[in-house]
Amino acid sequence: MCACRGACGVTWGLKPRVVHWLYVAIIVPSVTFASLVWWPGCQTASAKRKLSRIQRLACLGIMGAMRTTPTNAVEALICPPPPPGFGGSE
């Protein structure tokens, strides 16, 4: 996702719909693959930070927002599903 973010700009680079497609079609399936196996290890604070960072970069790329935009504001506008490990049974 970081390489994708480097290819995005407000007036140049990948379009927001392409960034959304990359996130939905490549990143989410890659992260959620075999999540039942690695889910217990995902409960650590460092793993949660890494998963939140991936989602934040995707949201910023989809919105075309600046990097100083608050995460909660961007997520409220896009309404992405929570990253694995942040769902229901905590």
N, C-alpha and C positions, 0 to 999 in steps of 0.2 A: 504494500500500500504506500510505503514511503516513496518508492520509485514512481508510482503513479502520481503522487502528490507533487513531485518535482516536475511532472509534465503538465501540470494544471496551472492556469493563471486566470485572472479576471477577464482579460481580453484576448488570451491566446491559449493554446493547448487543448487538452481533452475537454469535450463538452460535458456538462453535468449529467446528461442522460447516459453517456458512455461510462462515466465514473460509477454511476448507480448500477449499470449493467455489470461492470467488473466486480463490484462489491457483492451483488446478489448472485452472480453466476460463478465466481471464482473464489472470492475470499470466504464468504459464509460457508459454502460446502467444504472448503479446505479446513476451516477451523472446527466445524461441527462433526467432521468425519471421526468416527469411533469415540465420540464424546462420552459415551457411557463408561469407557475404559479410563480415560484420563480426567473425568469430572472431579474425583476426590482431590486430585492435585491442583485443581483449578480454584480451590477454596482459599488459597493463600493470598495475601494482600498483593504480592508482586505479580502473580498471575492475573488477578483482577485488574490491576493497573495496565498491564500489557493488552488485555482484551478491550479495556475501555479506550486505550490509545488507538487501537485499530479502528474501533467504531467512530471515534472522534475524527480521525483523518478522513474516513469515508464520508461522514456527514459534512465536513468542511468542503470536500471536493464536490459533493452533490449540490450543495448550496452555492458554491463559488464564494464562500465567505472568507473573510480575513482570518488569520491565525489567532488573533486576539479576541475573536467572537466567543462568548461563553458557551461551553458545551451544552448546558441545560437549555439555552435558548435555541440552539441549532437542532437539538434532539426534539424539542417541543414542536418545531415546525415540520420536521421530517417524519417523526414518529417511527423510528426504526425498532425492530424487535430487540430485546435486551441481549447482550452477549451471553454465550453459554456460561453457566456458573452463577449468573445473576438472577435466574428465574425462580419462580414460585416457592420452593420448599426450603428456603433458608431459615 
